[in-house]
Amino acid sequence: MTASAAPHKLIKGATGDWEVVIGMEVHAQVTSNAKLFSGASTAFGGDPNSHVSLVDAAMPGMLPVINEECVRQAVRTGLGLNAKINLRSVFDRKNYFYPDSPQGYQISQYKSPIVGEGEVVLELDGGRTATVGIERLHLEQDAGKLLHDQSPTMTYVDLNRCGVALMEIVSKPDIRDAEQAKAYVTKLRSILRYLGTCDGDMEKGSLRADVNVSVRKPGGPLGTRCEIKNMNSVNFIGQAIEYEARRQIEIIEEGGAIEQETRLFDPNKGETRSMRTKEEAHDYRYFPDPDLLPLEFSQAFVDELKAQLPELPDQKKSRFITGLGLSAYDASVLVAERESAEFYETVLAGLADKARDGKLAANWVINELFGRLNKEGVAIAASPVSAAQLAAIVDLIGEGTISGKIAKDLFEIVWQEGGDPRVLVESRGMKQVTDLGAIDKVVDDIIAANPDKVAQAKAKPQMVGWFVGQVMKSSGGKANPQAVNDLLKSKLGI
Amino acid sequence: MTDLTSLTIAEARAGLASKSFTARELTDAHLAAIEAARVLNAYVLETPERAREMAKAVDEKIAKGEGGPLAGIPLGIKDLFATRDIRTTACSKILSNFIPPYESTITSQLWRDGAVLLGKLNNDEFAMGSSNETSCFGPVTNPWRREGSNTTLVPGGSSGGSASAVAASLCMGATATDTGGSIRQPAAFTATVGIKPTYGRCSRWGIVAFASSLDQAGPIARSVRDAAILMCSMAGHDPKDTTSVDIAVPDYEAAVGKSVRGMKIGIPKEYRLDGMPAEIEKLWSEGAAWLKAAGAELVEVSLPHTKYALPAYYIVAPAEASSNLARYDGVRYGLREGAKNIIEMYENTRAEGFGAEVRRRVLIGTYVLSAGYYDAYYLRAQKVRTLIKKDFEDCFAKGVNAILTPATPSAAFGIGEKGADPVEMYLNDIFTVTVNMAGLPGIAVPAGKDAQGLPLGLQLIGRAFDEETLFSLGEVIEQAAGRFTPQKWW
C-alpha cells in the first residue's frame, strides 16, 4: 500500500506538474533509565560527562551488554506500528572516526533489524487519510556532543548522550507532499508517546528526522534524492521539503541533474544547503559486532508485550466515534496527544451519564478547556480546571441544573478561583430556573411589550427564538431554555 | 630450603598449607628471581610493593584458615589485562601512559582466590605477533638456548612474556591470551603448558581486545595440574561479557590423572604438512603412541578445510582489530600527538602510537571490510570459518574425544630471524588458528626436544567446554615425556 492513492499536492513547474517523493528516517530516543549497552543514566541535562560509564568512554577491554528494557521498547514500538517483529536480529558496527563516537564505531543494526515492515495511517485535512509504509526499525547508539564554544583553541566533548538508545524508524518513500510529511512525523510522535517508548520532545532532540526528498513527473521513475539531515521541528520539515522540492525542480527544468547529497536546512534563511556529496560519503565498513551475540527472543516474549500494549490513537479514536458518538474531527483532536486523550477519559470517568454527556464533554474539553489552555499558553498537565471539575460542570449541564451559558461563567469561576462546581452553583445562585411560575411573569411582560414581534412570530414561528433570547436575558441566563420555549409557544399559540 | 621458585603451584600450595614457608617468602623469592632475570625482558612492569602487600594480606588470611584456592601463589599478568591503578599498556606506545581505574574480571577472580601480583608481562603489541618482537618495550628473550649456542631466541608470541617468565621461574603461573595461537605457540617454544579454553569459557571483560570473536584468555604454567588449578579460578560466566557462557565451572584439577582408557584420539591427516621437519613428525607419532599406551584409541580423521584456516584467520582477525583499535584516537586517554585539526591529530597519534605490525593489520582489516571488498574477503572468510567449525563437529560426532596435532611447525627461532616476511611469521600459527576459528579448547603440552635441544610441544584439541579431557590427556603426555627446564644462563 502506498500513499500515492491519497490526493496530494503537486508542484507546478515550467514544464508541468511535479510530484515530490519523500521518505523519512526518524531517530527516536528510547525512553529508558539506562543506555543501550551500559548502565549509565540517560537523564537529560546533567553536568557534562556526568553520565558516562567506562563502556561509554570506550575504555580498553570494555564490552557492551544489551539493555533489555530498550529491546522491549523497540518491540512495543514495532507492535504499535503494526510491524513484523524479528525474533532474531544482529548488531553491527558502523565504523567512522569522530570525537563524539568514543568507540570509533556506532553499534547499530544494518542487515538484520529488530523490526521489519509496518505501517502508519495519516489523517489529513478534510478527513482524508494516507498510509505510509514502514520499512524497518532498528536499535542503535546515540553519539556524544561536541562543545565548540568553551575555548578559542579547543573543542570539548560531552559524552552524556553517548550510548543512549535510539530507534531509527525508516519509512518507505510513500510520502508525497509536505503536509503528509508533517502529518507522518506528528502521527509517529503520537504513537511513540502513547506507547511510552519515546517522549517525543523534539526541542531536546529526543525525536529527529532525516528527510529524503526527490521529485519526478507524476507516475514517472524515481528521481535522485537528497537527504536533509537532523530536522527537529515539524514545521521546519514542511518548509525544508517545500524549498528542496522547488530547488530540485528548478535544476532539472534548467537542464541540470540532481546530485545525490546530504543537505542541511537553515531555518533562518528557510533554505537547504549542501553538507557533503556522495563522493565524500563515508565507507562505514559495517560488520557484525563480535562483542554481541545475535539478539534473540521468543514469540511468547513478543506476545506478552503485545498483551500489555496500551490503546493506541487509532483504536481510541474509533472507540470515541462508535462508542460515544463523537465526530471524527473531535475524536482526532482528542487522541492527537496522549495527555489530551487521558484528560478526556478522566472527564468521562467522572460523568454521571457517559452515554448522555460524552459528546458534550468532548465539546467542553476541546472548545472551552483546550481553547483556554492554548490562549493562555498553559500545558494540560498544569490546567487550573481539573478533569473532575470539568466533569462536574458537564454533569450540571447534562442534568439541566445550569444552562450552557451559565456553565461558561461557572467554568470561568473554577478557572480563576477553583472550587467544587456543584457547591459554587448553589452558593452563587446559578441554578437554572425550571419553575414555570417564576418565569411566567417575565414571559407575559415581554409579550405585552412587543406586539409587533408577536404578530411576526405568529406568521413565522421561528421568531420564537427572539422571545427566548429576551426571556433568557432578563432571567440572567438562569431560565431553562427548553421550558421557556415551550411556555412561549403555548402563550403565543404557535 | 630448596629454591622456592622451582616449585609447582600444587607443591607451593602444599608448602603454604603446611606452613613450610609463608606467602611473603614465596613472593620475595620470585621478586629476587625477576630482578636477576631482567635481561629476559619478560616483565614490562614489576610491582614488588603491591606483591608484598598482597602476600602479607594472604599470610594473615592463611593464619586464620581463610586462604583461597590460590592463596599466596605469585603470578605474572600479561599486560593486556587491565589491572586497577597499575599501568596497563598492551605493550603499545599508544597506551604507554594508561592506568585503568578498573580490574579485569579474570584478574579480579585470581585476587579473590588469593593469588599475588608480581607484575605485568611483556607481549606483542596488542597481542599481534608470534615472536613477542612487536612489543613497544622490546622483544622478550626465551630462557631456552640451542645447545652450545648463545643466540637469543624468541619465546613465541603474543604471550611471550608469560611463557618466558613461567619457563624461567619468574612466576608460578601467568595469565595469557590466545587469538590465533598466542598461548599455545609460546608454551611450545618454552616447554610450558598453555591452554586456550573454549570461546566463552573465560570473561573477556577488561582485557584489551584484539579480535573479539577469537580472543580467549587462559593460563600458562609449568605443569598440566598447575594449568588446571589456574583454570578453576579464571573460568566462569561474567554478565559483563555477553559472549561468556553460563556453564558451571568443573573441578579441572580432578581431571588431571584421570584415566584416558577408551578415549578416541583423532589424528588429522591435513596437519601432515609438506616439508614438515622430521623431528616434528617423530614427536607427533611419539605422542600418539603414549596416548595409545595409556589405553586411548587412535583414529585418522579429516579436517578438510584446514588449509583455508590461516588465510581466513588473517582476514577475520585484522578486520575485527581494525575496528577494535579505532578507540585509540588520542581523544580521551593514552597518547595524543599535537596537530592543527582533529583529522591530523588522529593521523599523528595513530602513526606515532602504533607499531608497524599493528598498522599493517589495521590496514588489512580496513581494506577487507571496505565496500566492494567485504563480500570477497570478510564474508568469504566467515563462510570458511563455518566450514572449519563443521569439520570439527563432524569429527567429534564420530565419537572422537580429542584431536592430537603438533603445536608448532618448528622450535623457537632467533630474534630478528623472521622479521622480513610477515607471512613467514604468520605460518607459525598454522596448527593453532583453526582452534580459534572453531572456538574450541586447545592445550599445548611439552613433549620433547629437537636436535638442538630446544623444546617442542604437542597440541590437543577438545570438544567445546570439555577442557577436562584435555587436562587428562595432557597429563598422560606430560608423564611420558617428562618435564623440561631451561639451563639457567642469565
Chai-1 contact restraints between the chains, C-beta under 6 A:
chainA,res_idxA,chainB,res_idxB,connection_type,confidence,min_distance_angstrom,max_distance_angstrom,comment,restraint_id
A,L54,B,Y102,contact,1.0,0.0,6.0,A-B,restraint_1
A,A57,B,R332,contact,1.0,0.0,6.0,A-B,restraint_2
A,A58,B,R327,contact,1.0,0.0,6.0,A-B,restraint_3
A,P60,B,V208,contact,1.0,0.0,6.0,A-B,restraint_4
A,G61,B,A82,contact,1.0,0.0,6.0,A-B,restraint_5
A,G61,B,G206,contact,1.0,0.0,6.0,A-B,restraint_6
A,G61,B,I207,contact,1.0,0.0,6.0,A-B,restraint_7
A,G61,B,V208,contact,1.0,0.0,6.0,A-B,restraint_8
A,L63,B,W205,contact,1.0,0.0,6.0,A-B,restraint_9
A,L63,B,D241,contact,1.0,0.0,6.0,A-B,restraint_10
A,V65,B,T242,contact,1.0,0.0,6.0,A-B,restraint_11
A,R93,B,S323,contact,1.0,0.0,6.0,A-B,restraint_12
A,N95,B,S323,contact,1.0,0.0,6.0,A-B,restraint_13
A,F97,B,Y346,contact,1.0,0.0,6.0,A-B,restraint_14
A,P99,B,V331,contact,1.0,0.0,6.0,A-B,restraint_15
A,Q103,B,R327,contact,1.0,0.0,6.0,A-B,restraint_16
A,G104,B,A326,contact,1.0,0.0,6.0,A-B,restraint_17
A,G104,B,R327,contact,1.0,0.0,6.0,A-B,restraint_18
A,Y105,B,S323,contact,1.0,0.0,6.0,A-B,restraint_19
A,D283,B,S370,contact,1.0,0.0,6.0,A-B,restraint_20
A,D283,B,A371,contact,1.0,0.0,6.0,A-B,restraint_21
A,R285,B,L369,contact,1.0,0.0,6.0,A-B,restraint_22
A,F287,B,L369,contact,1.0,0.0,6.0,A-B,restraint_23
A,P290,B,S212,contact,1.0,0.0,6.0,A-B,restraint_24
A,P290,B,S213,contact,1.0,0.0,6.0,A-B,restraint_25
A,P290,B,E320,contact,1.0,0.0,6.0,A-B,restraint_26
A,D291,B,S212,contact,1.0,0.0,6.0,A-B,restraint_27
A,L293,B,T242,contact,1.0,0.0,6.0,A-B,restraint_28
